[in-house]
Amino acid sequence: MRMVKRTDMTSKKAAVIRILSIIFAFLLTSIFIGALGHNPMNVYLSMVEGAFGSAHRIRDTLTITIPLVVTSIGIMIAFKMKFWNIGAEGQIIVGALAASYLALNYNHLPKMVLLPAMFLAGFIGGGLWALIPAFFKVQFGTNETIFTLMMNYVALKWVTYLQYGPWKDPGSLGFPKIANFMDSAIMPKLFGVHIGWVIAIFLVIIIAIMMNYSKAGYEIAVVGESMDTAKYAGMNVKKVILSALFISGGIAGIVGMMQASAVNQTLSTQVAAGYGYTAIITAWLSGLKAVIIIPVSLLFAIMIKGGSFIQTAYQIPQSAAGILQSVILFFVIGSEFFIQYKLVRNSVMEKEVA
């Protein structure tokens, strides 16, 4: 058997493959749930109930959706250029760190001044953190996948150092904790959810327009398709990569600001909460389309929130709930392989060549 790139894939066929992958995923997880002694249909309905069963659960689900949407938007820009930015987790952390510096040291400022300053600091912090691997990529041809991944741990250790050292709250009774933010540094709520959802929708619209209708978006797409073509067309490839990565990391940094301000109301090692890694999947499954990121991120938020609920409702171990989520992800991601490629027998290939 050989793997061959598909040339006959249509949108209708791709949709059918994705739907079938979801059906097979639920069939397999149903067998697993049945082996645990539970009714699969009841468990699936409970997952939906866990995500939308009350006003409080809906708010929690949306609170998970917001950082997934925004981080996916940032990652999408880099991925569109085929720069494999696996460092969104670290960019979120550094964005949160930069915003937290202002929140802790300038809390005397009015909210209308401090929050925009924190927003800008988060964007710049995340952008500069992403610029480091981008610079080494364009100058020395380093592997951005490994570089950005390793920088996640560097960012995390910086927060750990601050938490145990210079930024440790004197009033925490010896517990390694950074002080909670004052009210002036906490984002307001709209309809019961912090206004990050408004920012998320705004960013989706802006980035969709940028990627589809602007010169910058066109250059990013061309560089992603072929650097040689971009150079032949007179584009400054290094500048395109550096500017795109600054925006990509900056958007992830905004997530850090929102999580530190609106959700945790302080800076901690848990500020990124794994969103930087999950957003890699949501960005990819969206087909690198900004508008599609919203429903894909919402579905993932439902899985995360619903998975937590069934652990309590059915006394299912956390590892078992993780298996359910992983199987679904495996099938959904695996479907992309069959959309891009097909398996053919060697004999068929030989006849086509002949």
C-alpha positions as CSV (number, residue, x, y, z in Angstrom):
1,M,0.0,0.0,0.0
2,R,1.1,3.5,-0.8
3,M,0.0,6.9,0.4
4,V,-1.0,9.3,-2.5
5,K,-2.0,12.9,-2.4
6,R,-5.7,13.3,-3.3
7,T,-6.6,15.5,-6.3
8,D,-10.3,14.8,-6.5
9,M,-11.5,15.9,-3.1
10,T,-14.5,18.1,-3.0
11,S,-16.1,20.0,-0.1
12,K,-19.0,17.5,-0.2
13,K,-16.7,14.5,0.0
14,A,-14.7,16.1,2.8
15,A,-17.9,16.8,4.8
16,V,-19.0,13.2,4.4
17,I,-15.6,11.9,5.6
18,R,-15.7,14.2,8.7
19,I,-19.2,13.1,9.6
20,L,-18.4,9.4,9.2
21,S,-15.3,9.9,11.5
22,I,-17.5,11.4,14.2
23,I,-20.0,8.6,13.9
24,F,-17.3,5.9,14.1
25,A,-15.8,7.8,17.1
26,F,-19.1,7.7,19.0
27,L,-19.6,4.0,18.1
28,L,-16.2,3.1,19.6
29,T,-16.6,5.3,22.7
30,S,-20.1,3.7,23.2
31,I,-18.5,0.3,23.4
32,F,-16.0,1.7,26.0
33,I,-18.8,3.3,28.0
34,G,-20.8,0.1,27.9
35,A,-17.8,-1.8,29.2
36,L,-17.8,0.6,32.2
37,G,-21.4,-0.4,32.9
38,H,-23.2,2.8,31.7
39,N,-25.7,3.6,29.0
40,P,-23.8,5.4,26.3
41,M,-26.8,7.6,25.3
42,N,-27.3,8.8,28.8
43,V,-23.6,9.6,29.2
44,Y,-23.6,11.7,25.9
45,L,-26.8,13.5,27.0
46,S,-25.1,14.2,30.4
47,M,-22.1,15.8,28.6
48,V,-24.5,18.2,26.9
49,E,-26.2,18.8,30.2
50,G,-22.9,19.4,31.8
51,A,-22.1,22.1,29.2
52,F,-25.5,23.8,28.9
53,G,-27.7,22.4,31.8
54,S,-27.8,25.7,33.7
55,A,-26.9,29.4,33.3
56,H,-23.7,28.8,35.4
57,R,-22.6,25.9,33.2
58,I,-23.3,27.9,30.0
59,R,-21.1,30.7,31.4
60,D,-18.3,28.2,32.2
61,T,-18.5,26.7,28.7
62,L,-18.2,30.1,27.1
63,T,-15.4,31.0,29.5
64,I,-13.5,28.0,28.0
65,T,-14.5,28.8,24.4
66,I,-13.1,32.4,24.6
67,P,-9.4,31.6,25.0
68,L,-9.7,28.7,22.6
69,V,-11.1,31.0,19.9
70,V,-8.5,33.8,20.4
71,T,-5.5,31.4,20.7
72,S,-6.7,29.5,17.6
73,I,-6.8,32.8,15.6
74,G,-3.3,33.6,16.6
75,I,-2.0,30.1,15.7
76,M,-3.9,30.2,12.4
77,I,-1.8,33.1,11.2
78,A,1.4,31.3,11.7
79,F,0.1,28.0,10.3
80,K,-1.2,29.7,7.2
81,M,2.4,30.6,6.6
82,K,3.5,27.0,7.4
83,F,5.4,28.3,10.4
84,W,4.5,25.6,13.0
85,N,4.0,27.7,16.1
86,I,3.7,25.3,18.9
87,G,4.6,28.0,21.4
88,A,1.2,29.6,22.0
89,E,1.2,28.3,25.6
90,G,4.4,30.2,26.3
91,Q,3.1,33.3,24.5
92,I,0.0,33.2,26.6
93,I,2.1,33.0,29.8
94,V,4.4,35.9,28.8
95,G,1.4,38.0,27.7
96,A,-0.2,37.3,31.2
97,L,3.2,38.2,32.9
98,A,3.5,41.5,31.0
99,A,-0.1,42.5,31.8
100,S,0.2,41.4,35.4
101,Y,3.2,43.6,35.9
102,L,1.0,46.6,35.2
103,A,-1.9,45.2,37.2
104,L,0.3,44.8,40.3
105,N,2.3,48.0,40.1
106,Y,-0.2,50.5,38.6
107,N,-3.4,49.5,40.3
108,H,-4.0,53.1,41.3
109,L,-4.8,54.0,37.7
110,P,-8.5,54.1,36.7
111,K,-9.9,50.9,35.0
112,M,-10.5,52.7,31.7
113,V,-6.7,53.4,31.6
114,L,-5.3,50.3,33.2
115,L,-7.2,47.7,31.2
116,P,-6.2,49.0,27.8
117,A,-2.6,49.3,29.0
118,M,-2.7,45.7,30.2
119,F,-4.2,44.6,26.9
120,L,-1.4,46.3,24.9
121,A,1.2,44.9,27.3
122,G,-0.2,41.4,26.8
123,F,-0.1,41.8,23.0
124,I,3.5,43.1,23.0
125,G,4.7,40.5,25.5
126,G,3.3,37.6,23.5
127,G,4.5,39.1,20.2
128,L,8.0,39.6,21.4
129,W,8.2,36.1,22.8
130,A,7.1,34.7,19.4
131,L,9.6,37.0,17.6
132,I,12.5,35.1,19.2
133,P,12.0,31.7,17.3
134,A,10.9,33.7,14.2
135,F,14.2,35.6,14.2
136,F,16.3,32.4,14.6
137,K,14.2,30.8,11.8
138,V,14.8,33.5,9.2
139,Q,18.5,34.0,10.2
140,F,19.7,30.5,10.9
141,G,17.0,28.2,9.6
142,T,16.3,26.6,13.0
143,N,13.4,24.2,13.6
144,E,10.5,26.4,14.8
145,T,8.5,23.4,16.1
146,I,11.1,22.4,18.7
147,F,12.2,26.0,19.3
148,T,8.6,27.3,20.1
149,L,7.8,24.2,22.1
150,M,10.9,24.5,24.4
151,M,10.1,28.2,25.0
152,N,6.9,27.2,26.6
153,Y,8.8,25.7,29.5
154,V,11.1,28.7,29.8
155,A,8.0,31.0,30.1
156,L,6.5,28.7,32.7
157,K,9.7,28.7,34.8
158,W,9.7,32.5,34.8
159,V,6.3,32.6,36.4
160,T,7.3,30.0,38.9
161,Y,10.4,32.1,39.8
162,L,8.3,35.2,40.3
163,Q,5.7,33.3,42.3
164,Y,8.2,31.9,44.7
165,G,10.4,35.0,44.7
166,P,10.1,38.7,43.7
167,W,6.3,38.8,43.2
168,K,5.4,36.5,46.1
169,D,2.5,38.0,48.1
170,P,3.7,39.1,51.6
171,G,0.2,38.4,52.9
172,S,0.0,34.9,51.6
173,L,1.2,33.4,55.0
174,G,4.2,31.8,53.3
175,F,2.2,30.2,50.5
176,P,3.9,30.8,47.1
177,K,1.3,33.0,45.5
178,I,1.1,36.3,43.6
179,A,-1.3,38.8,45.0
180,N,-4.8,39.1,43.6
181,F,-5.5,42.0,41.3
182,M,-7.4,45.0,42.4
183,D,-10.8,45.8,40.9
184,S,-9.2,48.3,38.5
185,A,-7.3,45.5,36.8
186,I,-10.3,43.1,36.4
187,M,-12.2,43.0,33.1
188,P,-15.9,43.7,33.4
189,K,-18.7,41.3,32.5
190,L,-21.4,41.5,29.8
191,F,-24.4,39.2,30.1
192,G,-22.7,37.3,32.9
193,V,-19.5,36.5,30.9
194,H,-16.3,38.6,30.9
195,I,-16.1,40.9,27.8
196,G,-13.4,38.7,26.3
197,W,-16.2,37.2,24.2
198,V,-16.7,40.6,22.5
199,I,-12.9,40.8,21.9
200,A,-12.9,37.3,20.5
201,I,-15.7,38.1,18.0
202,F,-13.9,41.3,17.0
203,L,-10.6,39.5,16.4
204,V,-12.3,36.8,14.3
205,I,-13.8,39.5,12.1
206,I,-10.6,41.6,11.8
207,I,-8.3,38.6,11.1
208,A,-10.7,37.1,8.6
209,I,-10.7,40.4,6.7
210,M,-6.9,40.7,7.0
211,M,-6.2,37.2,5.8
212,N,-8.7,37.3,2.9
213,Y,-8.7,40.9,1.6
214,S,-5.5,42.6,2.6
215,K,-2.0,42.7,1.2
216,A,-0.6,41.3,4.5
217,G,-2.9,38.3,4.3
218,Y,-2.0,37.7,0.7
219,E,1.8,37.8,1.4
220,I,1.4,35.4,4.3
221,A,-0.5,32.9,2.1
222,V,2.1,33.2,-0.7
223,V,5.0,32.7,1.7
224,G,3.2,29.7,3.1
225,E,2.8,28.2,-0.4
226,S,6.3,28.9,-1.6
227,M,9.1,31.1,-0.3
228,D,10.7,31.0,-3.7
229,T,7.6,32.3,-5.4
230,A,7.3,35.1,-2.7
231,K,10.9,36.1,-3.3
232,Y,10.4,36.1,-7.1
233,A,7.3,38.3,-6.6
234,G,9.5,40.8,-4.8
235,M,8.2,40.2,-1.3
236,N,10.5,40.7,1.7
237,V,10.0,37.1,3.1
238,K,11.9,37.8,6.3
239,K,9.8,40.8,7.1
240,V,6.6,38.9,6.4
241,I,7.6,36.0,8.7
242,L,8.7,38.3,11.5
243,S,5.6,40.6,11.3
244,A,3.2,37.6,11.0
245,L,4.8,35.9,14.1
246,F,4.6,39.1,16.1
247,I,0.9,39.3,15.4
248,S,0.4,35.5,16.0
249,G,2.2,35.6,19.4
250,G,0.6,39.0,20.3
251,I,-2.9,37.5,19.9
252,A,-1.9,34.6,22.1
253,G,-0.6,37.2,24.6
254,I,-4.0,38.8,24.7
255,V,-5.4,35.5,25.9
256,G,-2.9,35.6,28.8
257,M,-4.1,39.1,29.7
258,M,-7.7,38.0,29.7
259,Q,-7.1,34.8,31.7
260,A,-5.0,36.6,34.3
261,S,-7.5,39.5,34.6
262,A,-10.9,38.1,34.1
263,V,-10.6,34.4,35.1
264,N,-7.8,33.9,37.6
265,Q,-7.6,37.5,38.7
266,T,-3.9,36.9,39.4
267,L,-0.9,35.5,37.7
268,S,-0.1,31.8,38.3
269,T,1.5,28.9,36.5
270,Q,-2.0,27.7,35.6
271,V,-2.8,30.8,33.6
272,A,-2.5,29.1,30.2
273,A,-4.4,26.0,31.3
274,G,-3.3,24.1,28.2
275,Y,-5.2,26.3,25.8
276,G,-2.1,26.9,23.7
277,Y,-1.9,23.1,23.0
278,T,-5.6,22.6,22.4
279,A,-5.8,25.5,20.1
280,I,-3.4,23.8,17.8
281,I,-6.0,21.2,17.1
282,T,-8.9,23.6,16.9
283,A,-7.0,25.8,14.4
284,W,-6.1,22.8,12.3
285,L,-9.6,21.4,12.3
286,S,-11.1,24.7,11.3
287,G,-9.2,24.4,8.0
288,L,-7.3,27.6,9.0
289,K,-10.5,29.6,8.4
290,A,-11.2,32.3,11.1
291,V,-15.0,32.0,11.1
292,I,-15.0,28.2,11.4
293,I,-12.8,28.5,14.5
294,I,-15.7,29.7,16.6
295,P,-18.0,26.5,16.2
296,V,-15.0,24.2,16.4
297,S,-13.8,25.9,19.7
298,L,-17.3,25.7,21.1
299,L,-17.5,22.0,20.4
300,F,-14.1,21.5,22.2
301,A,-15.3,23.5,25.1
302,I,-18.4,21.3,25.3
303,M,-16.2,18.2,25.4
304,I,-14.0,19.7,28.1
305,K,-16.9,20.9,30.3
306,G,-19.1,17.9,29.6
307,G,-16.2,15.5,30.3
308,S,-15.7,17.1,33.8
309,F,-19.4,16.8,34.5
310,I,-19.7,13.0,33.7
311,Q,-16.8,12.3,36.1
312,T,-19.0,13.4,39.0
313,A,-22.4,12.3,37.6
314,Y,-21.3,8.7,36.8
315,Q,-18.2,8.4,39.0
316,I,-16.2,7.9,35.9
317,P,-12.4,8.3,36.6
318,Q,-10.7,11.3,35.1
319,S,-8.6,9.0,33.0
320,A,-11.7,7.4,31.5
321,A,-13.2,10.7,30.7
322,G,-9.9,11.6,29.0
323,I,-10.0,8.5,26.9
324,L,-13.5,9.4,25.7
325,Q,-12.3,12.9,24.6
326,S,-9.1,11.4,23.1
327,V,-10.9,8.8,21.0
328,I,-13.2,11.5,19.5
329,L,-10.2,13.7,18.8
330,F,-8.2,10.8,17.2
331,F,-11.0,10.0,14.8
332,V,-11.7,13.7,13.9
333,I,-8.0,14.5,13.3
334,G,-7.5,11.2,11.5
335,S,-10.3,12.1,9.1
336,E,-8.0,14.9,7.8
337,F,-5.6,12.3,6.6
338,F,-8.2,10.7,4.4
339,I,-9.2,14.1,3.1
340,Q,-5.7,14.9,2.1
341,Y,-4.5,11.4,1.0
342,K,-5.7,8.0,-0.1
343,L,-4.2,4.6,0.2
344,V,-3.7,2.6,-3.1
345,R,-2.1,-0.8,-3.8
346,N,1.3,-0.9,-5.4
347,S,0.0,-2.8,-8.4
348,V,-2.5,0.0,-9.1
349,M,0.3,2.6,-8.9
350,E,2.5,0.5,-11.3
351,K,-0.4,0.3,-13.8
352,E,-1.0,4.0,-13.7
353,V,2.7,4.7,-14.3
354,A,2.8,2.2,-17.2
